[in-house]
Every structure is written in C-alpha cells, then in structure tokens.
Amino acid sequence: MPHSEPDASTAPLDISLLRTFLAVHRAGSFTAAARLLGLSQPTVTTQMRSLEEQLGRELFERQPRGVVPTSVADELASEVAAPLDALAAVADRRGTGADQPPDPVHLAGPAELLCTRVLPALAPLTARGVRLRVTPGLTDELLDGLRGGRFDLVIATTRPRGRTLTAVPLMDEEFVLVAAPSWAERIDPARVATEGPAALHGAPLVTYAEDLPIARRYWRHVFGVRLTGQASITVPDLRGVLAAVIAGAGITVLPRYLCLDALASGALVPLLSPEEPPINTGYLTQRPGSSDNPHVAVVRERLLQAGRTW
C-alpha cells in the first residue's frame, strides 16, 4: 500500500518554528527576533512563511517598521507562550545548574526618575542578591529595546501601544512652573495668576528639548494657548534644567518630585498654583517572557510598592 504524506494542516507544528514565532510576536519585528535567537533575518522570515503555510493563515501584517500580529497570531501566542517559556526555563536550569543565581534585571527609564526615585527604592534589594543593569533613555527608544529583548522592565512616560507589552500605571507626576527667587520677584506670581502667559513675556525659558514638550503641554493645559518662542537653554536631562534654573537662568516647567527639595528650601518659587495642574502617568512595562527570572518579579513588586508614595 503506498505511503501518503501527512496533510500539512494536520501535521504537528515544529517547536523550533513556534519558538521563532513567539520571538517575533514579542519583539515586533523579524530583525529583532533574529537578534534574540541568534539567527539571520532571512532564516526567521523563511520560518514564519513555513509556519503560515502549515497553518493556512497569515500571522503577521508586514509594515515598514516591523510587523503587527493578526488575531490568529495573538491566539496562537496565548496558547504556546507558557509551555515554551517553561521549557526554556528547564533548559536554562539544566544548562547552567539549578544553583546558579538569577540573571541581572535589565531596567530602563527616564534618567531623572531613575536617579532620584527608582535607584533609592531598589537599593535594599542588593542585599537579597538582586543584580541590576540600569539604562536611562527616552520612552520610544526604550520600548523598542524592550520589544527587542534588551530590557526586562521599562518605566515609560506614555502607555505603550499594541498588545505585545504588559503595562500598569506606576505613578502620577505633577508639573509645576518655577523660577529662582530673583526671577520670581521680577515676574510676580500674582501677575501670572491674573495675566497668564503675558506676565512671563521676556523671561528666558530653560527646557530639555528644542520643541519644548513639557512647557508646551503646560501652556496648553493651564493657559489654553499655544507656546511660541525658543528656549534660552536646552539640557537633555531635567536635573540640568533644575540646576540652571536654580542658578537664575530663567523659568521652566518641572515634575514636582524633582524639585521638591528646591521648593522646600526656597531655592525655587512656584510661579502659579493652578487648581488642575498638568498630570502625566508613568507606566511600568514588562517584556513578555521575562518572568522566567524570579528577580524581575521582585523588582517589579518593589517598584509598584514605592510608586504609591512618589
């Protein structure tokens, strides 16, 4: 009796294809998945085509910057993620020895928040054997790194888009318009309360980027007008902005947590106290699959606990 080949639609799915599929689903691109797996990008592309042919369904929509999973891909990922992660954890333990310490936790976020709030909160964890690798940066770049597997946790200043990342609110930061006492005396906060931005005309603006993102948001939210003009000083670190304004460089808008001490000491003066100041929510975002490392959960829980007091 002649032997017949099994139908592709009923043949068992190759576990290596599923592992590659899960990496693509989590990373958001074939290129990032290839780096994670140590494969070439063409190999990943070929494997995904093979898996799509076997399933008879499209798994990813190709876009100029990466791929977007289809509903079929999301369903498949929910089915295979836990078993593949468990298998990978067993392989890691067998390969390195069960008594090996967990890998370092790779954490990223805004430099100012990391230095003033996050690291002091996490410092006690070193006594429990937790190792940290901390990277400062801007949210969009850091989230790309999270999808690409470079980080385990990212503190993001905006809620991540898409369904591949898990994000929970971490903290709310309030923005405050401030200046050194010398500038506050020249401007007169009472005039700001009555005249709005007109009272600030001529005061040098210090910010962390040329497009004045924080200040523009403050002007729009509080004054209801569009901020025009240019910054006198730009420093790509809010701690530098803080230092320059304390030294008398001009006015700025800062997160309240960053200038609490300066406000308490009188080194800075609030120029306005609106009833509804601008608020921005920070999100703690986790890479799928990072839960294999028990110390990721330890760091995550400590951050969520500390975030309630920030």
FENVENFEN-V657706 format. One record per residue. N is the residue number from 1. RES is the residue in one small letter. D_CENTER is the distance of its C-alpha to the mean C-alpha in whole Angstrom. Layout:
N	RES	D_CENTER
N	RES	D_CENTER
This chain:
1	m	61
2	p	58
3	h	55
4	s	52
5	e	48
6	p	46
7	d	44
8	a	41
9	s	39
10	t	41
11	a	40
12	p	38
13	l	34
14	d	34
15	i	31
16	s	30
17	l	29
18	l	27
19	r	25
20	t	24
21	f	24
22	l	21
23	a	19
24	v	19
25	h	18
26	r	15
27	a	14
28	g	15
29	s	18
30	f	21
31	t	20
32	a	17
33	a	19
34	a	22
35	r	20
36	l	19
37	l	23
38	g	25
39	l	26
40	s	27
41	q	26
42	p	29
43	t	30
44	v	26
45	t	28
46	t	31
47	q	30
48	m	28
49	r	31
50	s	33
51	l	31
52	e	31
53	e	35
54	q	36
55	l	34
56	g	35
57	r	32
58	e	29
59	l	26
60	f	24
61	e	24
62	r	24
63	q	22
64	p	22
65	r	18
66	g	18
67	v	20
68	v	19
69	p	21
70	t	24
71	s	25
72	v	27
73	a	24
74	d	22
75	e	25
76	l	26
77	a	22
78	s	23
79	e	26
80	v	26
81	a	22
82	a	24
83	p	27
84	l	25
85	d	23
86	a	26
87	l	28
88	a	26
89	a	25
90	v	29
91	a	29
92	d	27
93	r	29
94	r	33
95	g	32
96	t	30
97	g	32
98	a	31
99	d	32
100	q	29
101	p	26
102	p	23
103	d	21
104	p	18
105	v	15
106	h	12
107	l	9
108	a	7
109	g	6
110	p	8
111	a	12
112	e	14
113	l	12
114	l	12
115	c	16
116	t	17
117	r	16
118	v	14
119	l	16
120	p	19
121	a	18
122	l	17
123	a	20
124	p	23
125	l	21
126	t	23
127	a	26
128	r	25
129	g	25
130	v	21
131	r	20
132	l	16
133	r	15
134	v	13
135	t	11
136	p	10
137	g	9
138	l	8
139	t	5
140	d	7
141	e	8
142	l	6
143	l	5
144	d	9
145	g	9
146	l	8
147	r	10
148	g	13
149	g	13
150	r	12
151	f	10
152	d	10
153	l	8
154	v	4
155	i	4
156	a	3
157	t	6
158	t	7
159	r	8
160	p	7
161	r	11
162	g	13
163	r	15
164	t	13
165	l	10
166	t	11
167	a	9
168	v	11
169	p	11
170	l	11
171	m	13
172	d	15
173	e	15
174	e	18
175	f	19
176	v	23
177	l	25
178	v	27
179	a	29
180	a	32
181	p	35
182	s	37
183	w	35
184	a	35
185	e	39
186	r	39
187	i	37
188	d	38
189	p	35
190	a	38
191	r	38
192	v	35
193	a	35
194	t	38
195	e	37
196	g	34
197	p	32
198	a	36
199	a	36
200	l	33
201	h	35
202	g	36
203	a	33
204	p	31
205	l	27
206	v	25
207	t	21
208	y	18
209	a	19
210	e	22
211	d	21
212	l	20
213	p	17
214	i	17
215	a	21
216	r	22
217	r	20
218	y	22
219	w	25
220	r	25
221	h	24
222	v	26
223	f	29
224	g	29
225	v	29
226	r	27
227	l	27
228	t	29
229	g	30
230	q	28
231	a	26
232	s	29
233	i	26
234	t	23
235	v	21
236	p	17
237	d	17
238	l	17
239	r	19
240	g	21
241	v	22
242	l	23
243	a	25
244	a	27
245	v	27
246	i	29
247	a	31
248	g	32
249	a	31
250	g	30
251	i	28
252	t	24
253	v	22
254	l	19
255	p	17
256	r	20
257	y	19
258	l	19
259	c	22
260	l	24
261	d	26
262	a	27
263	l	28
264	a	30
265	s	32
266	g	33
267	a	31
268	l	29
269	v	31
270	p	29
271	l	31
272	l	30
273	s	29
274	p	29
275	e	29
276	e	26
277	p	23
278	p	20
279	i	17
280	n	14
281	t	12
282	g	8
283	y	7
284	l	7
285	t	6
286	q	9
287	r	10
288	p	14
289	g	17
290	s	15
291	s	17
292	d	20
293	n	19
294	p	20
295	h	19
296	v	15
297	a	17
298	v	18
299	v	15
300	r	13
301	e	17
302	r	17
303	l	14
304	l	15
305	q	18
306	a	17
307	g	15
308	r	18
309	t	20
310	w	17
